Amino acid sequence: MPACDHCGAHVSDRFARVFASDGHIYDCINCSANAGIAEVARQRAQDA
């Protein structure tokens, strides 16, 4: 079963087929969501 290269969480074959790049899954749904939250927090801190 495919796994996220960042956190090691298992992902579905369908997720891997769609989001893998060069055979690697650099982030899963959880990692992507966390990255988005961190990005927004950084932008808000700069704007404050």
Distance bins in CASP14 RR format, pairs under 12 A and 6 or more apart:
PFRMAT RR
TARGET T0000
AUTHOR 0000-0000-0000
RMODE 2
METHOD distances of the structure
MODEL  1
1 8 0 0 0 0 0 1 0 0 0 0 0
1 9 0 0 0 0 0 1 0 0 0 0 0
1 10 1 0 1 0 0 0 0 0 0 0 0
1 11 1 0 0 1 0 0 0 0 0 0 0
1 12 0 0 0 0 1 0 0 0 0 0 0
1 13 1 0 0 1 0 0 0 0 0 0 0
1 14 0 0 0 0 0 1 0 0 0 0 0
1 15 0 0 0 0 0 1 0 0 0 0 0
1 16 0 0 0 0 1 0 0 0 0 0 0
1 25 0 0 0 0 0 1 0 0 0 0 0
2 8 0 0 0 0 1 0 0 0 0 0 0
2 9 0 0 0 0 1 0 0 0 0 0 0
2 10 1 0 0 1 0 0 0 0 0 0 0
2 11 1 0 1 0 0 0 0 0 0 0 0
2 12 1 0 0 1 0 0 0 0 0 0 0
2 13 1 0 0 1 0 0 0 0 0 0 0
2 14 0 0 0 0 1 0 0 0 0 0 0
2 15 1 0 0 1 0 0 0 0 0 0 0
2 16 1 1 0 0 0 0 0 0 0 0 0
2 17 0 0 0 0 1 0 0 0 0 0 0
2 18 0 0 0 0 0 1 0 0 0 0 0
2 19 0 0 0 0 1 0 0 0 0 0 0
2 20 1 0 0 1 0 0 0 0 0 0 0
2 23 0 0 0 0 1 0 0 0 0 0 0
2 24 0 0 0 0 1 0 0 0 0 0 0
2 25 1 0 0 1 0 0 0 0 0 0 0
2 28 0 0 0 0 1 0 0 0 0 0 0
3 9 1 0 0 1 0 0 0 0 0 0 0
3 10 1 0 1 0 0 0 0 0 0 0 0
3 11 1 0 0 1 0 0 0 0 0 0 0
3 12 0 0 0 0 0 1 0 0 0 0 0
3 13 0 0 0 0 0 1 0 0 0 0 0
3 15 0 0 0 0 0 1 0 0 0 0 0
3 16 0 0 0 0 1 0 0 0 0 0 0
3 20 0 0 0 0 0 1 0 0 0 0 0
3 23 0 0 0 0 0 1 0 0 0 0 0
3 24 0 0 0 0 0 1 0 0 0 0 0
3 25 1 0 0 1 0 0 0 0 0 0 0
3 26 0 0 0 0 0 1 0 0 0 0 0
3 27 0 0 0 0 0 1 0 0 0 0 0
3 28 0 0 0 0 1 0 0 0 0 0 0
3 31 0 0 0 0 0 1 0 0 0 0 0
4 10 1 0 0 1 0 0 0 0 0 0 0
4 11 1 0 1 0 0 0 0 0 0 0 0
4 12 0 0 0 0 0 1 0 0 0 0 0
4 15 0 0 0 0 1 0 0 0 0 0 0
4 16 0 0 0 0 1 0 0 0 0 0 0
4 19 0 0 0 0 1 0 0 0 0 0 0
4 20 0 0 0 0 0 1 0 0 0 0 0
4 24 0 0 0 0 1 0 0 0 0 0 0
4 25 1 0 1 0 0 0 0 0 0 0 0
4 26 1 0 0 1 0 0 0 0 0 0 0
4 27 1 0 0 1 0 0 0 0 0 0 0
4 28 1 1 0 0 0 0 0 0 0 0 0
4 29 0 0 0 0 1 0 0 0 0 0 0
4 30 1 0 0 1 0 0 0 0 0 0 0
4 31 1 0 0 1 0 0 0 0 0 0 0
4 32 0 0 0 0 1 0 0 0 0 0 0
4 34 0 0 0 0 0 1 0 0 0 0 0
4 35 0 0 0 0 0 1 0 0 0 0 0
5 11 0 0 0 0 0 1 0 0 0 0 0
5 16 0 0 0 0 0 1 0 0 0 0 0
5 19 0 0 0 0 0 1 0 0 0 0 0
5 20 0 0 0 0 1 0 0 0 0 0 0
5 21 0 0 0 0 0 1 0 0 0 0 0
5 22 0 0 0 0 0 1 0 0 0 0 0
5 23 0 0 0 0 1 0 0 0 0 0 0
5 24 1 0 1 0 0 0 0 0 0 0 0
5 25 1 0 1 0 0 0 0 0 0 0 0
5 26 1 0 1 0 0 0 0 0 0 0 0
5 27 1 0 0 1 0 0 0 0 0 0 0
5 28 0 0 0 0 1 0 0 0 0 0 0
5 31 0 0 0 0 1 0 0 0 0 0 0
6 24 0 0 0 0 1 0 0 0 0 0 0
6 25 0 0 0 0 1 0 0 0 0 0 0
6 26 1 0 0 1 0 0 0 0 0 0 0
6 27 1 0 1 0 0 0 0 0 0 0 0
6 28 1 0 0 1 0 0 0 0 0 0 0
6 29 0 0 0 0 0 1 0 0 0 0 0
6 30 0 0 0 0 1 0 0 0 0 0 0
6 31 1 0 1 0 0 0 0 0 0 0 0
6 32 0 0 0 0 1 0 0 0 0 0 0
6 34 0 0 0 0 1 0 0 0 0 0 0
6 35 0 0 0 0 1 0 0 0 0 0 0
7 25 0 0 0 0 0 1 0 0 0 0 0
7 26 0 0 0 0 0 1 0 0 0 0 0
7 27 1 0 0 1 0 0 0 0 0 0 0
7 28 1 0 0 1 0 0 0 0 0 0 0
7 29 0 0 0 0 0 1 0 0 0 0 0
7 30 1 0 0 1 0 0 0 0 0 0 0
7 31 1 0 1 0 0 0 0 0 0 0 0
7 32 0 0 0 0 0 1 0 0 0 0 0
7 33 0 0 0 0 0 1 0 0 0 0 0
7 34 0 0 0 0 1 0 0 0 0 0 0
7 35 0 0 0 0 0 1 0 0 0 0 0
8 24 0 0 0 0 0 1 0 0 0 0 0
8 25 0 0 0 0 1 0 0 0 0 0 0
8 26 0 0 0 0 0 1 0 0 0 0 0
8 27 0 0 0 0 0 1 0 0 0 0 0
8 28 1 0 0 1 0 0 0 0 0 0 0
8 30 0 0 0 0 1 0 0 0 0 0 0
8 31 0 0 0 0 1 0 0 0 0 0 0
9 15 0 0 0 0 0 1 0 0 0 0 0
9 16 0 0 0 0 0 1 0 0 0 0 0
9 25 0 0 0 0 1 0 0 0 0 0 0
9 27 0 0 0 0 1 0 0 0 0 0 0
9 28 1 0 1 0 0 0 0 0 0 0 0
9 29 0 0 0 0 1 0 0 0 0 0 0
9 30 1 0 0 1 0 0 0 0 0 0 0
9 31 1 0 0 1 0 0 0 0 0 0 0
9 32 0 0 0 0 0 1 0 0 0 0 0
9 33 0 0 0 0 0 1 0 0 0 0 0
9 34 0 0 0 0 0 1 0 0 0 0 0
10 16 0 0 0 0 1 0 0 0 0 0 0
10 25 0 0 0 0 0 1 0 0 0 0 0
10 28 0 0 0 0 1 0 0 0 0 0 0
10 29 0 0 0 0 0 1 0 0 0 0 0
10 30 0 0 0 0 0 1 0 0 0 0 0
11 17 0 0 0 0 0 1 0 0 0 0 0
11 18 0 0 0 0 1 0 0 0 0 0 0
11 19 1 0 0 1 0 0 0 0 0 0 0
11 20 0 0 0 0 1 0 0 0 0 0 0
11 24 0 0 0 0 0 1 0 0 0 0 0
11 25 1 0 0 1 0 0 0 0 0 0 0
11 26 0 0 0 0 0 1 0 0 0 0 0
11 27 0 0 0 0 1 0 0 0 0 0 0
11 28 1 0 1 0 0 0 0 0 0 0 0
11 29 1 0 0 1 0 0 0 0 0 0 0
11 30 0 0 0 0 1 0 0 0 0 0 0
11 31 0 0 0 0 0 1 0 0 0 0 0
11 32 0 0 0 0 0 1 0 0 0 0 0
12 18 0 0 0 0 1 0 0 0 0 0 0
12 19 0 0 0 0 0 1 0 0 0 0 0
12 20 0 0 0 0 0 1 0 0 0 0 0
12 25 0 0 0 0 0 1 0 0 0 0 0
12 28 0 0 0 0 1 0 0 0 0 0 0
12 29 0 0 0 0 0 1 0 0 0 0 0
13 19 0 0 0 0 0 1 0 0 0 0 0
13 20 0 0 0 0 0 1 0 0 0 0 0
13 25 0 0 0 0 0 1 0 0 0 0 0
14 20 0 0 0 0 0 1 0 0 0 0 0
14 25 0 0 0 0 0 1 0 0 0 0 0
15 25 1 0 0 1 0 0 0 0 0 0 0
15 27 0 0 0 0 0 1 0 0 0 0 0
15 28 1 0 0 1 0 0 0 0 0 0 0
15 29 1 0 0 1 0 0 0 0 0 0 0
15 30 0 0 0 0 0 1 0 0 0 0 0
15 31 0 0 0 0 0 1 0 0 0 0 0
15 32 0 0 0 0 0 1 0 0 0 0 0
16 23 0 0 0 0 1 0 0 0 0 0 0
16 24 0 0 0 0 1 0 0 0 0 0 0
16 25 1 0 1 0 0 0 0 0 0 0 0
16 26 0 0 0 0 0 1 0 0 0 0 0
16 28 0 0 0 0 1 0 0 0 0 0 0
17 23 0 0 0 0 0 1 0 0 0 0 0
17 25 0 0 0 0 0 1 0 0 0 0 0
18 25 0 0 0 0 0 1 0 0 0 0 0
18 28 0 0 0 0 0 1 0 0 0 0 0
18 29 0 0 0 0 0 1 0 0 0 0 0
19 25 1 0 0 1 0 0 0 0 0 0 0
19 26 0 0 0 0 1 0 0 0 0 0 0
19 27 0 0 0 0 1 0 0 0 0 0 0
19 28 0 0 0 0 1 0 0 0 0 0 0
19 29 0 0 0 0 1 0 0 0 0 0 0
19 31 0 0 0 0 0 1 0 0 0 0 0
19 32 0 0 0 0 1 0 0 0 0 0 0
20 26 0 0 0 0 1 0 0 0 0 0 0
20 27 0 0 0 0 0 1 0 0 0 0 0
20 28 0 0 0 0 0 1 0 0 0 0 0
21 27 0 0 0 0 0 1 0 0 0 0 0
25 31 0 0 0 0 1 0 0 0 0 0 0
25 32 0 0 0 0 0 1 0 0 0 0 0
26 32 0 0 0 0 1 0 0 0 0 0 0
26 35 0 0 0 0 0 1 0 0 0 0 0
27 33 0 0 0 0 1 0 0 0 0 0 0
27 34 0 0 0 0 1 0 0 0 0 0 0
27 35 1 0 0 1 0 0 0 0 0 0 0
27 36 0 0 0 0 0 1 0 0 0 0 0
27 38 0 0 0 0 0 1 0 0 0 0 0
28 34 0 0 0 0 1 0 0 0 0 0 0
28 35 0 0 0 0 0 1 0 0 0 0 0
29 35 0 0 0 0 0 1 0 0 0 0 0
29 36 0 0 0 0 0 1 0 0 0 0 0
30 36 0 0 0 0 0 1 0 0 0 0 0
30 37 0 0 0 0 0 1 0 0 0 0 0
31 37 0 0 0 0 0 1 0 0 0 0 0
31 38 0 0 0 0 0 1 0 0 0 0 0
32 38 0 0 0 0 0 1 0 0 0 0 0
32 39 0 0 0 0 0 1 0 0 0 0 0
33 39 0 0 0 0 0 1 0 0 0 0 0
33 40 0 0 0 0 0 1 0 0 0 0 0
34 40 0 0 0 0 0 1 0 0 0 0 0
34 41 0 0 0 0 0 1 0 0 0 0 0
35 41 0 0 0 0 0 1 0 0 0 0 0
35 42 0 0 0 0 0 1 0 0 0 0 0
36 42 0 0 0 0 1 0 0 0 0 0 0
36 43 0 0 0 0 0 1 0 0 0 0 0
36 44 0 0 0 0 0 1 0 0 0 0 0
37 43 0 0 0 0 0 1 0 0 0 0 0
37 44 0 0 0 0 0 1 0 0 0 0 0
38 44 0 0 0 0 0 1 0 0 0 0 0
38 45 0 0 0 0 0 1 0 0 0 0 0
39 45 0 0 0 0 0 1 0 0 0 0 0
39 46 0 0 0 0 0 1 0 0 0 0 0
40 46 0 0 0 0 0 1 0 0 0 0 0
40 47 0 0 0 0 0 1 0 0 0 0 0
41 47 0 0 0 0 0 1 0 0 0 0 0
41 48 0 0 0 0 0 1 0 0 0 0 0
42 48 0 0 0 0 0 1 0 0 0 0 0
END
